[in-house]
C-alpha cells in the first residue's frame, strides 16, 4: 500500500467509519477489515492518528485499528504478519514525538506502544526505554506528561510478563532505572508541595498528575522488579508511608495519589512478605493511628480507611508471619515478623481496635437506615455483595474484625462479652444511639460465633433475651429484630438445641409478615427435624410464597426460592397439599427471568425438589418442564453455561444431537446415562419403541472414542435396554468384556432369532465364523465376570442356544456345560433338612422395605427398578430347572446314543456335579 496514494483513500473510509448511519458505517468497516492484512496499512494509520489537524473522531478510529492490529499481526508467526521492515519503521514513528494534545488518544497511543514493547522490548526495540527516560526530563509540560504516561504503561506491561526469561529481563531493567524512577517521583512530589505552598493551584494539579504517574511506575518496579527487594537499599529507603497534608486543593487527584501509596504497600506485602518485615511496625502505626485514633478524624476518607484496614488485615493474617506450633521449626524471618506483630498488638491496642470497630465502624449510618427504610431489598443486596469487603467500608470492617478476633480471641473475648453484658434487657426505643450500639454489638457476636462457642451459652441467651427482642413490635425496634434473626442464623449451625427450634419457627413466622425484615430470613439454616416443622409448614410455605411474589429484586427472589427449595426438600412428599400455587407461579417467574440466568438456576433447583416431592403427580409440570430442560441442556444456547449444572433432570436427547459442539463432558454423559436408565425403568416399551434406534447409533459412535470406564457405563445402559450396539472394537478390551457379554446374554434370552440373524450378518461382513469364537471367548472370560447375577445370566444365555443340531454349538457343548455348572454353584443353596437345592436368586413378589426414622424411604425410581428386576430372567427363571429342560430337549433332538456321545465330551467331575444338582428331576 503506497503511503501517498493510500492516505487519502484510507482517511475517507475512516471518516465513513465514524458515521452514525449504518448504511455508511458497515461498508466502511468491511473495507477496513480487508485492508488490515495489506502491507503499509498500519503506516498509513500511524500518519493519520499523529496528524493533529485531522478530526478527533477519525484519529480515534485510526489509533484503535492500529492497537487491535498489534494483537493480530505483530507476531512473526501470525498469519499475514507485518514485515520486519514495516515494524521497524512503525516503532521509530511511535516514539518520535510525545505531543498528543487529546488525553484519550494519548492514552491509547501509550497502550499500543506498551503492546509493542511486550513483544519487542528490549531485543528488537532497545531504544524504547532510553528514549522514554530522556523524554520524561524535557521541560515542555505536554511532552513530559505524555512520555511519563507511556513510561507507566510500558512498565506495567513488562511487569506483567511471567516467563522466567522475561522476568529476568524485567529485573535487569528495574535495577537499571529504579534510582531514576525514585528521583523522578521525588522531584514531582517536591514540585507539587512547593506549588501548593505558593498557591499555584493549576500548576500543582499538573504536578500532582506527574507525581501520580511516577508513583505508578515506581509501584510496578518495586513490587515486580526484584527477587529480594529488602536487599536493595533504594527500595527499602523509599518513604512510601509518607503522608501528604494540604488544603482542600485538587482533592480527587490527591486522594488517588494517597490510595496509590497504600497500593504500593499492599502489593509489596502480598508479593514479598519477608522483605516487608522492616515496614510492619511503621505500617501498623500509620494505619492504626489514622483509623483507630483521633488523628484520622476529619483527615481520613473512606477509601483510605478501607486500604488501611486491608493493610492491617493482611499483616495479621499473613501466613508467612505465623510461627509453627513448635517455635524451633519456624524460620528466623517468620519469628522476627511475629515478634514485631506481638509487640505492636498489646492488650490496650487490641482493646481499642475492637471497641472502635464495634462502637464506631459497625454503627448503621443515617444514610444506611434511610436506604433500608426506602429500599430494604436493595439495601440487603448491596450489604451482601461478593468481593465488596475489599472496597467498601462496612464489609471491610467486618472482615478485619473477624480476622483480628480469630487471631487474638483469648484477649478480645472478654472485651466483647463485657459489651454484651452491658446491653442486657430491652432497650429504650427512644434512644436511637443505644439501639445502634446494640445492633453493632449483636453484629460482632454473630461474626465471632465460632470463636465464642465455649464462652456464650447461646441457648439461654436465646430464651432469656433474644426471643423477647424479636417480640418487640415498635417500628424503631425493627433494626434490632432484623439483627437478632440474623444473629440466630449465624449461631444455629454453631450451637443451638433442636428443642428450641419450634420457638424459633414461631418467631420466624411472625417476622415473615414484615417485608422489611424478611430480606434476612434467607440467612437462616433450615436444617430441621421434619416432625418439629410440620405444624408450621402450611403457614410458613404460604408466607414464603407471598413473599416470593411481592419482592422485586432478582437476588431476593433467588434467596426466597432457596428457602422454599430447602423446605420442599426436607418435608418431601408432605409438601404436596401446599404447592399448587407455586406450581402455577413458576412458569410466570421463568418468563420474567429471561435476562437473569442465576435466578433461572434457582428456579431449576426448586423444580428438582418439587418433582422429588410430588413424585408421580409431577406429570402436570411436564408442559412447562420439558421446554426448560431443552433450553438448559442445549449447549448451542448461551444460557446452558449457567443452567446445565443444575439441570440434573437433563433430557436424553443430549445424545442424539449430531452437532459437533454438543459433545459432552464425561460427568454430563454419566448424568445422561442415569436419565436414560430412569426412562427405561419408567416406561421401557414406550421409550425403546421410539428411541432404541437412536440409542444404538449414538452408543456405537460413543464407543469409538471414550475411555474404558465410559464403555462400561454405556454397556450398563444397554443391558437395561436390551439393545445391542455391535462395535468390534470392544473385542480388544477385556476390561469391558464381562459387561458386554451381559448385554449379549440378555439379547440372546429375549430374542434369539434376532441375535442369530445379526451374528450371521456380521460373519458375512468380516468373512469368518463368529458364533464359535463368541462361545469360546465367553468360556475363557467367565472368570472376569464376578457378579453372581451376571454369571447366572451367562449360563442362561448359553443354555438358550440348546437344543441345537448346529455342529458349531455341539463343538462348544463342553464349555456350555462347564459355565452352567459354575452358575449352579453360584446360585444354588442347599436345604440341610431335605438335602435339596434351591435357586437363591428367584424373586416372586415386591416387598416394601421397612425403614427406620433416620433412613430415607425408597423413591419411585427405586420401586420401578425393583419391579423391573421382578421381570428379569435372572430373578424369574430357575437355573436348575432351565439346565434340566435344555439338556432333556437336546437329548430328544439327538437321540439317546448321540446325546451320550455329546456328554462324554464333558469332564467326568463336571458331569458328577451336574447330576448332583439335578437330583429329583
C-alpha positions, 0 to 999 in steps of 0.5 A, spaced: 500 500 500 503 506 497 503 511 503 501 517 498 496 514 494 493 510 500 492 516 505 487 519 502 483 513 500 484 510 507 482 517 511 475 517 507 473 510 509 475 512 516 471 518 516 465 513 513 467 509 519 465 514 524 458 515 521 452 514 525 448 511 519 449 504 518 448 504 511 455 508 511 458 505 517 458 497 515 461 498 508 466 502 511 468 497 516 468 491 511 473 495 507 477 496 513 477 489 515 480 487 508 485 492 508 488 490 515 492 484 512 495 489 506 502 491 507 503 499 509 496 499 512 498 500 519 503 506 516 498 509 513 494 509 520 500 511 524 500 518 519 493 519 520 492 518 528 499 523 529 496 528 524 493 533 529 489 537 524 485 531 522 478 530 526 478 527 533 473 522 531 477 519 525 484 519 529 480 515 534 478 510 529 485 510 526 489 509 533 484 503 535 485 499 528 492 500 529 492 497 537 487 491 535 492 490 529 498 489 534 494 483 537 493 480 530 499 481 526 505 483 530 507 476 531 512 473 526 508 467 526 501 470 525 498 469 519 499 475 514 504 478 519 507 485 518 514 485 515 520 486 519 521 492 515 514 495 516 515 494 524 521 497 524 519 503 521 512 503 525 516 503 532 521 509 530 514 513 528 511 511 535 516 514 539 518 520 535 514 525 538 510 525 545 505 531 543 498 528 543 494 534 545 487 529 546 488 525 553 484 519 550 488 518 544 494 519 548 492 514 552 491 509 547 497 511 543 501 509 550 497 502 550 499 500 543 506 502 544 506 498 551 503 492 546 509 493 542 514 493 547 511 486 550 513 483 544 519 487 542 522 490 548 528 490 549 531 485 543 528 488 537 526 495 540 532 497 545 531 504 544 524 504 547 526 505 554 532 510 553 528 514 549 522 514 554 527 516 560 530 522 556 523 524 554 520 524 561 526 530 563 524 535 557 521 541 560 515 542 555 509 540 560 505 536 554 511 532 552 513 530 559 506 528 561 505 524 555 512 520 555 511 519 563 504 516 561 507 511 556 513 510 561 507 507 566 504 503 561 510 500 558 512 498 565 506 495 567 506 491 561 513 488 562 511 487 569 506 483 567 510 478 563 511 471 567 516 467 563 522 466 567 526 469 561 522 475 561 522 476 568 529 476 568 529 481 563 524 485 567 529 485 573 535 487 569 531 493 567 528 495 574 535 495 577 537 499 571 532 505 572 529 504 579 534 510 582 531 514 576 524 512 577 525 514 585 528 521 583 523 522 578 517 521 583 521 525 588 522 531 584 514 531 582 512 530 589 517 536 591 514 540 585 507 539 587 508 541 595 512 547 593 506 549 588 501 548 593 505 552 598 505 558 593 498 557 591 499 555 584 493 551 584 493 549 576 500 548 576 500 543 582 494 539 579 499 538 573 504 536 578 500 532 582 498 528 575 506 527 574 507 525 581 501 520 580 504 517 574 511 516 577 508 513 583 505 508 578 511 506 575 515 506 581 509 501 584 510 496 578 518 496 579 518 495 586 513 490 587 515 486 580 522 488 579 526 484 584 527 477 587 529 480 594 527 487 594 529 488 602 536 487 599 536 493 595 537 499 599 533 504 594 527 500 595 527 499 602 529 507 603 523 509 599 518 513 604 512 510 601 508 511 608 509 518 607 503 522 608 501 528 604 497 534 608 494 540 604 488 544 603 482 542 600 486 543 593 485 538 587 482 533 592 480 527 587 487 527 584 490 527 591 486 522 594 488 517 588 495 519 589 494 517 597 490 510 595 496 509 590 501 509 596 497 504 600 497 500 593 504 500 593 504 497 600 499 492 599 502 489 593 509 489 596 506 485 602 502 480 598 508 479 593 514 479 598 512 478 605 519 477 608 522 483 605 516 487 608 518 485 615 522 492 616 515 496 614 510 492 619 511 496 625 511 503 621 505 500 617 501 498 623 502 505 626 500 509 620 494 505 619 492 504 626 493 511 628 489 514 622 483 509 623 483 507 630 485 514 633 483 521 633 488 523 628 484 520 622 478 524 624 476 529 619 483 527 615 481 520 613 476 518 607 473 512 606 477 509 601 483 510 605 480 507 611 478 501 607 486 500 604 488 501 611 484 496 614 486 491 608 493 493 610 492 491 617 488 485 615 493 482 611 499 483 616 495 479 621 493 474 617 499 473 613 501 466 613 508 467 612 508 471 619 505 465 623 510 461 627 509 453 627 506 450 633 513 448 635 517 455 635 524 451 633 521 449 626 519 456 624 524 460 620 528 466 623 524 471 618 517 468 620 519 469 628 522 476 627 515 478 623 511 475 629 515 478 634 514 485 631 506 483 630 506 481 638 509 487 640 505 492 636 498 488 638 498 489 646 492 488 650 490 496 650 491 496 642 487 490 641 482 493 646 481 499 642 481 496 635 475 492 637 471 497 641 472 502 635 470 497 630 464 495 634 462 502 637 464 506 631 465 502 624 459 497 625 454 503 627 448 503 621 449 510 618 443 515 617 444 514 610 444 506 611 437 506 615 434 511 610 436 506 604 433 500 608 427 504 610 426 506 602 429 500 599 430 494 604 431 489 598 436 493 595 439 495 601 440 487 603 443 486 596 448 491 596 450 489 604 451 482 601 455 483 595 461 478 593 468 481 593 465 488 596 469 487 603 475 489 599 472 496 597 467 498 601 467 500 608 462 496 612 464 489 609 471 491 610 470 492 617 467 486 618 472 482 615 478 485 619 474 484 625 473 477 624 480 476 622 483 480 628 478 476 633 480 469 630 487 471 631 487 474 638 480 471 641 483 469 648 484 477 649 478 480 645 473 475 648 472 478 654 472 485 651 466 483 647 462 479 652 463 485 657 459 489 651 454 484 651 453 484 658 452 491 658 446 491 653 442 486 657 434 487 657 430 491 652 432 497 650 429 504 650 426 505 643 427 512 644 434 512 644 436 511 637 444 511 639 443 505 644 439 501 639 445 502 634 450 500 639 446 494 640 445 492 633 453 493 632 454 489 638 449 483 636 453 484 629 460 482 632 457 476 636 454 473 630 461 474 626 465 471 632 460 465 633 465 460 632 470 463 636 465 464 642 462 457 642 465 455 649 464 462 652 456 464 650 451 459 652 447 461 646 441 457 648 439 461 654 441 467 651 436 465 646 430 464 651 432 469 656 433 475 651 433 474 644 426 471 643 423 477 647 427 482 642 424 479 636 417 480 640 418 487 640 413 490 635 415 498 635 417 500 628 424 503 631 425 496 634 425 493 627 433 494 626 434 490 632 429 484 630 432 484 623 439 483 627 437 478 632 434 473 626 440 474 623 444 473 629 440 466 630 442 464 623 449 465 624 449 461 631 444 455 629 449 451 625 454 453 631 450 451 637 443 451 638 438 445 641 433 442 636 428 443 642 428 450 641 427 450 634 419 450 634 420 457 638 424 459 633 419 457 627 414 461 631 418 467 631 420 466 624 413 466 622 411 472 625 417 476 622 415 473 615 409 478 615 414 484 615 417 485 608 422 489 611 425 484 615 424 478 611 430 480 606 434 476 612 430 470 613 434 467 607 440 467 612 437 462 616 439 454 616 433 450 615 436 444 617 430 441 621 427 435 624 421 434 619 416 432 625 418 439 629 416 443 622 410 440 620 405 444 624 408 450 621 409 448 614 402 450 611 403 457 614 410 458 613 410 455 605 404 460 604 408 466 607 414 464 603 410 464 597 407 471 598 413 473 599 416 470 593 411 474 589 411 481 592 419 482 592 422 485 586 429 484 586 432 478 582 437 476 588 431 476 593 427 472 589 433 467 588 434 467 596 426 466 597 426 460 592 432 457 596 428 457 602 422 454 599 427 449 595 430 447 602 423 446 605 420 442 599 426 438 600 426 436 607 418 435 608 418 431 601 412 428 599 408 432 605 409 438 601 404 436 596 397 439 599 401 446 599 404 447 592 399 448 587 400 455 587 407 455 586 406 450 581 402 455 577 407 461 579 413 458 576 412 458 569 410 466 570 417 467 574 421 463 568 418 468 563 420 474 567 427 471 568 429 471 561 435 476 562 437 473 569 440 466 568 442 465 576 435 466 578 433 461 572 438 456 576 434 457 582 428 456 579 431 449 576 433 447 583 426 448 586 423 444 580 428 438 582 425 438 589 418 439 587 418 433 582 422 429 588 416 431 592 410 430 588 413 424 585 408 421 580 403 427 580 409 431 577 406 429 570 402 436 570 409 440 570 411 436 564 408 442 559 412 447 562 418 442 564 420 439 558 421 446 554 426 448 560 430 442 560 431 443 552 433 450 553 438 448 559 441 442 556 442 445 549 449 447 549 448 451 542 444 456 547 448 461 551 444 460 557 446 452 558 453 455 561 449 457 567 443 452 567 446 445 565 449 444 572 443 444 575 439 441 570 440 434 573 433 432 570 437 433 563 433 430 557 436 424 553 436 427 547 443 430 549 445 424 545 442 424 539 444 431 537 449 430 531 452 437 532 459 437 533 459 442 539 454 438 543 459 433 545 459 432 552 463 432 558 464 425 561 460 427 568 454 430 563 454 423 559 454 419 566 448 424 568 445 422 561 446 415 562 442 415 569 436 419 565 436 414 560 436 408 565 430 412 569 426 412 562 427 405 561 425 403 568 419 408 567 416 406 561 421 401 557 416 399 551 414 406 550 421 409 550 425 403 546 419 403 541 421 410 539 428 411 541 432 404 541 434 406 534 437 412 536 440 409 542 444 404 538 447 409 533 449 414 538 452 408 543 456 405 537 459 412 535 460 413 543 464 407 543 469 409 538 472 414 542 471 414 550 475 411 555 474 404 558 470 406 564 465 410 559 464 403 555 462 400 561 457 405 563 454 405 556 454 397 556 450 398 563 445 402 559 444 397 554 443 391 558 437 395 561 435 396 554 436 390 551 439 393 545 445 391 542 450 396 539 455 391 535 462 395 535 468 390 534 472 394 537 470 392 544 473 385 542 480 388 544 478 390 551 477 385 556 476 390 561 469 391 558 468 384 556 464 381 562 459 387 561 458 386 554 457 379 554 451 381 559 448 385 554 449 379 549 446 374 554 440 378 555 439 379 547 440 372 546 434 370 552 429 375 549 430 374 542 434 369 539 432 369 532 434 376 532 441 375 535 442 369 530 440 373 524 445 379 526 451 374 528 450 371 521 450 378 518 456 380 521 460 373 519 458 375 512 461 382 513 468 380 516 468 373 512 469 368 518 465 364 523 463 368 529 458 364 533 464 359 535 469 364 537 463 368 541 462 361 545 469 360 546 471 367 548 465 367 553 468 360 556 475 363 557 472 370 560 467 367 565 472 368 570 472 376 569 465 376 570 464 376 578 457 378 579 453 372 581 447 375 577 451 376 571 454 369 571 447 366 572 445 370 566 451 367 562 449 360 563 442 362 561 444 365 555 448 359 553 443 354 555 438 358 550 442 356 544 440 348 546 437 344 543 441 345 537 443 340 531 448 346 529 455 342 529 458 349 531 454 349 538 455 341 539 463 343 538 462 348 544 457 343 548 463 342 553 464 349 555 456 350 555 456 345 560 462 347 564 459 355 565 452 352 567 455 348 572 459 354 575 452 358 575 449 352 579 454 353 584 453 360 584 446 360 585 444 354 588 443 353 596 442 347 599 436 345 604 440 341 610 433 338 612 431 335 605 438 335 602 435 339 596 437 345 592 434 351 591 435 357 586 437 363 591 436 368 586 428 367 584 424 373 586 416 372 586 413 378 589 415 386 591 416 387 598 416 394 601 422 395 605 421 397 612 425 403 614 427 406 620 426 414 622 433 416 620 433 412 613 430 415 607 424 411 604 425 408 597 423 413 591 419 411 585 425 410 581 427 405 586 420 401 586 420 401 578 427 398 578 425 393 583 419 391 579 423 391 573 428 386 576 421 382 578 421 381 570 428 379 569 430 372 567 435 372 572 430 373 578 424 369 574 427 363 571 430 357 575 437 355 573 436 348 575 430 347 572 432 351 565 439 346 565 434 340 566 429 342 560 435 344 555 439 338 556 432 333 556 430 337 549 437 336 546 437 329 548 430 328 544 433 332 538 439 327 538 437 321 540 439 317 546 446 314 543 448 321 540 446 325 546 451 320 550 456 321 545 455 329 546 456 328 554 462 324 554 465 330 551 464 333 558 469 332 564 467 326 568 467 331 575 463 336 571 458 331 569 458 328 577 456 335 579 451 336 574 447 330 576 448 332 583 444 338 582 439 335 578 437 330 583 429 329 583 428 331 576 
